[in-house]
Structure formats: C-alpha cells, structure tokens
Amino acid sequence: MSLPAGAQSDDVIPAVTRLISFDLMKVFSGFPEQNCVHTNREFAIEKGLPDAVTQGMQTYAYLLEMLVTHFGNDWHASGRVAVSFIKMVLPGDTVTARGTVVEREPLGDRTRLRLEVWVENQHQAKVIAGEASVVI
C-alpha cells in the first residue's frame, strides 16, 4: 500500500484482515432468519442480489477492531468515527480495515489525530470509507 502524500510510516495504522464466511455471516446476523438477505442465499438472489450480503455492521466491526487494537483505552475515551458504506461484501470476500493519520493537532500534553479510515475488499475496492479521530 502506498502512503498518502506527506505521510510517514508511523502514520499507518496496522491493518486487520478477515475472510468473510457465510457461516460467520449467519452467526452475526442471528440465523435462522428465513426472509433475510444476510442469512438466506436463495432469498437474496430472489431479491436481485448476487448472493447473501454481509451486514454493513459486521464489516464496520473489523474497522473498529483495528482502531481499538491500535489505540486501546484512548479510543474508548475519545474515539469518533463517521463512515459511508459504499459496496456490498459477499461470502468469500476478504476484507482489510486500514487507516492513516492525516492530521495531528496538539492539545496540551496530548494530541488529537485525524484519520482517514476504510475497509477494502480483495480487489482493493473500498467497501467502507470515512474519517475518525482520537486523542492520544
């Protein structure tokens, strides 16, 4: 992955990568929902989708996992995130949550970081994108 213009290597948040399995989708979505595009492949296809679709909140959880793992209690105390859901995630996709620091704002003995955050699929297409901030 190339860094944004002006970014340093310590500005990159360690990524979190997960394989999306249909079994995990069912657990996350409360299987045995019958008329649900997240847990019933045939129903999803009947509704015009290519397959069952991963809940956005499941994919979002991997983004939050990345932030909590990296920032720990600072994230719990001050973390903020705003994202848009851009593209469907399907069973068999591999998603990677990524983030980079784009701004540092001194706050006395602490620093507010502004981050660009996103989740991309195995084709490097963004499925979630947005921004976050945390005081460290």
CYANA upper distance limits for C-alpha pairs under 8 A (distance plus 0.5 A):
  3 LEU  CA      7 ALA  CA      6.38
  3 LEU  CA      8 GLN  CA      7.91
  3 LEU  CA      9 SER  CA      8.11
  3 LEU  CA     12 VAL  CA      8.31
  7 ALA  CA     11 ASP  CA      6.61
  7 ALA  CA    100 THR  CA      8.43
  7 ALA  CA    101 VAL  CA      7.94
  7 ALA  CA    102 VAL  CA      7.67
  8 GLN  CA     12 VAL  CA      7.97
 11 ASP  CA    100 THR  CA      5.87
 11 ASP  CA    101 VAL  CA      5.30
 11 ASP  CA    102 VAL  CA      8.13
 12 VAL  CA     98 ARG  CA      8.43
 12 VAL  CA     99 GLY  CA      6.55
 12 VAL  CA    100 THR  CA      4.95
 12 VAL  CA    101 VAL  CA      6.96
 13 ILE  CA     66 MET  CA      8.22
 13 ILE  CA     67 LEU  CA      8.40
 13 ILE  CA     70 HIS  CA      7.45
 13 ILE  CA     98 ARG  CA      7.05
 13 ILE  CA     99 GLY  CA      5.63
 13 ILE  CA    100 THR  CA      6.25
 13 ILE  CA    101 VAL  CA      8.23
 14 PRO  CA     66 MET  CA      7.67
 14 PRO  CA     70 HIS  CA      7.71
 14 PRO  CA     98 ARG  CA      7.56
 14 PRO  CA     99 GLY  CA      8.14
 15 ALA  CA     66 MET  CA      6.94
 15 ALA  CA     96 THR  CA      6.94
 15 ALA  CA     97 ALA  CA      5.97
 15 ALA  CA     98 ARG  CA      5.44
 15 ALA  CA     99 GLY  CA      7.84
 16 VAL  CA     62 TYR  CA      7.28
 16 VAL  CA     63 LEU  CA      8.06
 16 VAL  CA     65 GLU  CA      8.04
 16 VAL  CA     66 MET  CA      6.21
 16 VAL  CA     96 THR  CA      5.95
 16 VAL  CA     97 ALA  CA      5.64
 16 VAL  CA     98 ARG  CA      7.54
 17 THR  CA     62 TYR  CA      8.39
 17 THR  CA     94 THR  CA      7.47
 17 THR  CA     95 VAL  CA      6.11
 17 THR  CA     96 THR  CA      4.66
 17 THR  CA     97 ALA  CA      6.88
 18 ARG  CA     62 TYR  CA      8.25
 18 ARG  CA     94 THR  CA      6.17
 18 ARG  CA     95 VAL  CA      5.97
 18 ARG  CA     96 THR  CA      6.97
 19 LEU  CA     92 GLY  CA      7.05
 19 LEU  CA     93 ASP  CA      6.58
 19 LEU  CA     94 THR  CA      4.83
 19 LEU  CA     95 VAL  CA      6.92
 20 ILE  CA     24 LEU  CA      7.54
 20 ILE  CA     25 MET  CA      7.79
 20 ILE  CA     54 THR  CA      8.43
 20 ILE  CA     90 LEU  CA      7.70
 20 ILE  CA     91 PRO  CA      5.83
 20 ILE  CA     92 GLY  CA      5.86
 20 ILE  CA     93 ASP  CA      5.95
 20 ILE  CA     94 THR  CA      6.42
 20 ILE  CA     95 VAL  CA      7.87
 21 SER  CA     25 MET  CA      6.81
 21 SER  CA     91 PRO  CA      5.64
 21 SER  CA     92 GLY  CA      6.19
 21 SER  CA     93 ASP  CA      8.37
 22 PHE  CA     26 LYS  CA      6.77
 22 PHE  CA     39 THR  CA      8.30
 22 PHE  CA     91 PRO  CA      5.67
 22 PHE  CA     92 GLY  CA      8.03
 23 ASP  CA     27 VAL  CA      6.96
 24 LEU  CA     28 PHE  CA      6.60
 25 MET  CA     29 SER  CA      6.51
 25 MET  CA     38 HIS  CA      7.33
 25 MET  CA     39 THR  CA      7.29
 25 MET  CA     54 THR  CA      6.62
 25 MET  CA     55 GLN  CA      8.09
 25 MET  CA     58 GLN  CA      8.42
 25 MET  CA     91 PRO  CA      8.33
 26 LYS  CA     30 GLY  CA      6.53
 26 LYS  CA     31 PHE  CA      5.42
 26 LYS  CA     32 PRO  CA      8.04
 26 LYS  CA     38 HIS  CA      7.59
 26 LYS  CA     39 THR  CA      5.69
 27 VAL  CA     31 PHE  CA      6.49
 28 PHE  CA     58 GLN  CA      7.48
 29 SER  CA     33 GLU  CA      8.48
 29 SER  CA     38 HIS  CA      7.11
 29 SER  CA     39 THR  CA      7.30
 29 SER  CA     55 GLN  CA      7.79
 31 PHE  CA     39 THR  CA      6.73
 32 PRO  CA     39 THR  CA      7.74
 33 GLU  CA     39 THR  CA      6.88
 33 GLU  CA     40 ASN  CA      8.01
 34 GLN  CA     39 THR  CA      7.67
 34 GLN  CA     40 ASN  CA      6.67
 34 GLN  CA     43 PHE  CA      8.46
 35 ASN  CA     40 ASN  CA      7.30
 35 ASN  CA     43 PHE  CA      6.82
 36 CYS  CA     40 ASN  CA      6.26
 36 CYS  CA     43 PHE  CA      7.27
 36 CYS  CA     44 ALA  CA      7.60
 37 VAL  CA     41 ARG  CA      7.26
 37 VAL  CA     43 PHE  CA      6.64
 37 VAL  CA     44 ALA  CA      4.89
 37 VAL  CA     47 LYS  CA      8.45
 37 VAL  CA     52 ALA  CA      5.76
 37 VAL  CA     53 VAL  CA      6.58
 38 HIS  CA     44 ALA  CA      7.95
 38 HIS  CA     52 ALA  CA      5.59
 38 HIS  CA     53 VAL  CA      5.53
 38 HIS  CA     54 THR  CA      6.24
 38 HIS  CA     55 GLN  CA      6.85
 39 THR  CA     52 ALA  CA      6.87
 40 ASN  CA     44 ALA  CA      6.75
 40 ASN  CA     52 ALA  CA      6.74
 41 ARG  CA     45 ILE  CA      6.76
 41 ARG  CA     51 ASP  CA      6.00
 41 ARG  CA     52 ALA  CA      5.14
 42 GLU  CA     46 GLU  CA      6.66
 42 GLU  CA     51 ASP  CA      8.15
 42 GLU  CA     52 ALA  CA      8.35
 43 PHE  CA     47 LYS  CA      6.82
 43 PHE  CA     52 ALA  CA      8.46
 44 ALA  CA     48 GLY  CA      7.13
 44 ALA  CA     49 LEU  CA      5.93
 44 ALA  CA     50 PRO  CA      7.87
 44 ALA  CA     51 ASP  CA      6.32
 44 ALA  CA     52 ALA  CA      5.75
 44 ALA  CA     53 VAL  CA      8.06
 45 ILE  CA     49 LEU  CA      5.35
 45 ILE  CA     50 PRO  CA      6.29
 45 ILE  CA     51 ASP  CA      6.16
 45 ILE  CA     52 ALA  CA      7.83
 49 LEU  CA     53 VAL  CA      8.31
 51 ASP  CA     90 LEU  CA      7.12
 51 ASP  CA     91 PRO  CA      8.15
 52 ALA  CA     90 LEU  CA      6.93
 52 ALA  CA     91 PRO  CA      7.59
 53 VAL  CA     88 MET  CA      6.94
 53 VAL  CA     89 VAL  CA      6.42
 53 VAL  CA     90 LEU  CA      5.61
 53 VAL  CA     91 PRO  CA      7.75
 54 THR  CA     58 GLN  CA      7.32
 54 THR  CA     59 THR  CA      7.86
 54 THR  CA     88 MET  CA      7.72
 54 THR  CA     89 VAL  CA      5.87
 54 THR  CA     90 LEU  CA      6.27
 54 THR  CA     91 PRO  CA      7.64
 55 GLN  CA     59 THR  CA      7.40
 56 GLY  CA     60 TYR  CA      6.54
 56 GLY  CA     85 PHE  CA      7.41
 57 MET  CA     61 ALA  CA      6.46
 58 GLN  CA     62 TYR  CA      7.53
 59 THR  CA     63 LEU  CA      7.48
 59 THR  CA     89 VAL  CA      8.45
 59 THR  CA     95 VAL  CA      8.28
 59 THR  CA    119 VAL  CA      8.16
 60 TYR  CA     64 LEU  CA      6.91
 60 TYR  CA    119 VAL  CA      8.49
 60 TYR  CA    128 ILE  CA      8.06
 61 ALA  CA     65 GLU  CA      6.52
 62 TYR  CA     66 MET  CA      6.80
 62 TYR  CA     96 THR  CA      8.45
 62 TYR  CA     97 ALA  CA      6.80
 63 LEU  CA     67 LEU  CA      7.05
 63 LEU  CA     97 ALA  CA      5.59
 63 LEU  CA     98 ARG  CA      7.87
 63 LEU  CA    117 VAL  CA      8.27
 63 LEU  CA    118 TRP  CA      7.76
 63 LEU  CA    119 VAL  CA      7.22
 64 LEU  CA     68 VAL  CA      6.51
 65 GLU  CA     69 THR  CA      6.38
 66 MET  CA     70 HIS  CA      6.68
 66 MET  CA     97 ALA  CA      7.18
 66 MET  CA     98 ARG  CA      8.09
 67 LEU  CA     71 PHE  CA      6.35
 67 LEU  CA     72 GLY  CA      8.10
 67 LEU  CA     75 TRP  CA      7.41
 68 VAL  CA     72 GLY  CA      5.37
 68 VAL  CA     73 ASN  CA      8.12
 68 VAL  CA     75 TRP  CA      6.38
 68 VAL  CA     76 HIS  CA      7.87
 71 PHE  CA     75 TRP  CA      5.76
 71 PHE  CA    136 ILE  CA      8.28
 72 GLY  CA     76 HIS  CA      7.24
 73 ASN  CA     77 ALA  CA      6.56
 74 ASP  CA     78 SER  CA      6.47
 74 ASP  CA     79 GLY  CA      7.51
 74 ASP  CA    134 VAL  CA      7.33
 74 ASP  CA    135 VAL  CA      6.87
 74 ASP  CA    136 ILE  CA      6.31
 75 TRP  CA     79 GLY  CA      4.82
 75 TRP  CA     80 ARG  CA      8.43
 75 TRP  CA    134 VAL  CA      6.47
 75 TRP  CA    135 VAL  CA      8.09
 78 SER  CA    133 SER  CA      8.32
 78 SER  CA    134 VAL  CA      5.90
 78 SER  CA    135 VAL  CA      6.37
 79 GLY  CA    132 ALA  CA      7.66
 79 GLY  CA    133 SER  CA      6.21
 79 GLY  CA    134 VAL  CA      4.98
 79 GLY  CA    135 VAL  CA      7.69
 80 ARG  CA    132 ALA  CA      5.85
 80 ARG  CA    133 SER  CA      5.77
 80 ARG  CA    134 VAL  CA      7.02
 81 VAL  CA    130 GLY  CA      7.95
 81 VAL  CA    131 GLU  CA      6.33
 81 VAL  CA    132 ALA  CA      4.60
 81 VAL  CA    133 SER  CA      7.05
 82 ALA  CA    130 GLY  CA      6.12
 82 ALA  CA    131 GLU  CA      6.11
 82 ALA  CA    132 ALA  CA      6.82
 83 VAL  CA    128 ILE  CA      6.97
 83 VAL  CA    129 ALA  CA      5.82
 83 VAL  CA    130 GLY  CA      4.52
 83 VAL  CA    131 GLU  CA      6.91
 84 SER  CA    128 ILE  CA      6.11
 84 SER  CA    129 ALA  CA      6.01
 84 SER  CA    130 GLY  CA      6.62
 85 PHE  CA    127 VAL  CA      6.61
 85 PHE  CA    128 ILE  CA      5.11
 85 PHE  CA    129 ALA  CA      7.35
 86 ILE  CA    126 LYS  CA      7.45
 86 ILE  CA    127 VAL  CA      5.37
 86 ILE  CA    128 ILE  CA      5.94
 86 ILE  CA    129 ALA  CA      7.81
 87 LYS  CA    126 LYS  CA      7.60
 87 LYS  CA    127 VAL  CA      4.95
 87 LYS  CA    128 ILE  CA      7.66
 88 MET  CA    127 VAL  CA      7.13
 89 VAL  CA     93 ASP  CA      7.02
 89 VAL  CA    121 ASN  CA      8.19
 89 VAL  CA    127 VAL  CA      7.66
 93 ASP  CA    121 ASN  CA      6.98
 93 ASP  CA    122 GLN  CA      7.04
 94 THR  CA    121 ASN  CA      6.09
 94 THR  CA    122 GLN  CA      5.78
 95 VAL  CA    119 VAL  CA      6.89
 95 VAL  CA    120 GLU  CA      6.01
 95 VAL  CA    121 ASN  CA      4.91
 95 VAL  CA    122 GLN  CA      6.72
 96 THR  CA    119 VAL  CA      5.87
 96 THR  CA    120 GLU  CA      5.89
 96 THR  CA    121 ASN  CA      6.89
 96 THR  CA    122 GLN  CA      8.31
 97 ALA  CA    117 VAL  CA      8.02
 97 ALA  CA    118 TRP  CA      6.33
 97 ALA  CA    119 VAL  CA      4.71
 97 ALA  CA    120 GLU  CA      7.07
 98 ARG  CA    117 VAL  CA      6.27
 98 ARG  CA    118 TRP  CA      5.95
 98 ARG  CA    119 VAL  CA      6.55
 98 ARG  CA    120 GLU  CA      8.37
 99 GLY  CA    115 LEU  CA      6.91
 99 GLY  CA    116 GLU  CA      6.05
 99 GLY  CA    117 VAL  CA      4.74
 99 GLY  CA    118 TRP  CA      6.86
100 THR  CA    115 LEU  CA      5.94
100 THR  CA    116 GLU  CA      5.91
100 THR  CA    117 VAL  CA      7.13
101 VAL  CA    113 LEU  CA      6.93
101 VAL  CA    114 ARG  CA      6.39
101 VAL  CA    115 LEU  CA      4.91
101 VAL  CA    116 GLU  CA      6.95
102 VAL  CA    113 LEU  CA      8.07
102 VAL  CA    114 ARG  CA      6.26
102 VAL  CA    115 LEU  CA      5.88
102 VAL  CA    116 GLU  CA      7.01
103 GLU  CA    113 LEU  CA      6.31
103 GLU  CA    114 ARG  CA      5.54
103 GLU  CA    115 LEU  CA      7.53
104 ARG  CA    111 THR  CA      6.93
104 ARG  CA    112 ARG  CA      6.29
104 ARG  CA    113 LEU  CA      5.27
104 ARG  CA    114 ARG  CA      6.95
105 GLU  CA    111 THR  CA      5.99
105 GLU  CA    112 ARG  CA      5.48
105 GLU  CA    113 LEU  CA      6.92
106 PRO  CA    110 ARG  CA      6.74
106 PRO  CA    111 THR  CA      5.02
106 PRO  CA    112 ARG  CA      6.89
107 LEU  CA    111 THR  CA      5.69
107 LEU  CA    112 ARG  CA      7.25
110 ARG  CA    135 VAL  CA      7.13
110 ARG  CA    136 ILE  CA      6.12
111 THR  CA    135 VAL  CA      5.97
111 THR  CA    136 ILE  CA      5.87
112 ARG  CA    133 SER  CA      7.27
112 ARG  CA    134 VAL  CA      6.10
112 ARG  CA    135 VAL  CA      4.68
112 ARG  CA    136 ILE  CA      6.81
113 LEU  CA    133 SER  CA      5.91
113 LEU  CA    134 VAL  CA      5.91
113 LEU  CA    135 VAL  CA      6.67
113 LEU  CA    136 ILE  CA      7.99
114 ARG  CA    131 GLU  CA      7.73
114 ARG  CA    132 ALA  CA      6.43
114 ARG  CA    133 SER  CA      4.99
114 ARG  CA    134 VAL  CA      7.41
115 LEU  CA    131 GLU  CA      5.99
115 LEU  CA    132 ALA  CA      5.52
115 LEU  CA    133 SER  CA      6.34
116 GLU  CA    129 ALA  CA      8.33
116 GLU  CA    130 GLY  CA      6.64
116 GLU  CA    131 GLU  CA      5.14
116 GLU  CA    132 ALA  CA      6.99
117 VAL  CA    129 ALA  CA      6.41
117 VAL  CA    130 GLY  CA      5.93
117 VAL  CA    131 GLU  CA      5.85
117 VAL  CA    132 ALA  CA      7.18
118 TRP  CA    126 LYS  CA      7.09
118 TRP  CA    127 VAL  CA      7.97
118 TRP  CA    128 ILE  CA      5.74
118 TRP  CA    129 ALA  CA      4.65
118 TRP  CA    130 GLY  CA      6.69
119 VAL  CA    126 LYS  CA      6.20
119 VAL  CA    127 VAL  CA      6.15
119 VAL  CA    128 ILE  CA      5.54
119 VAL  CA    129 ALA  CA      7.01
120 GLU  CA    124 GLN  CA      5.71
120 GLU  CA    125 ALA  CA      5.65
120 GLU  CA    126 LYS  CA      4.60
120 GLU  CA    127 VAL  CA      5.85
120 GLU  CA    128 ILE  CA      7.50
121 ASN  CA    125 ALA  CA      6.00
121 ASN  CA    126 LYS  CA      6.97
121 ASN  CA    127 VAL  CA      7.20
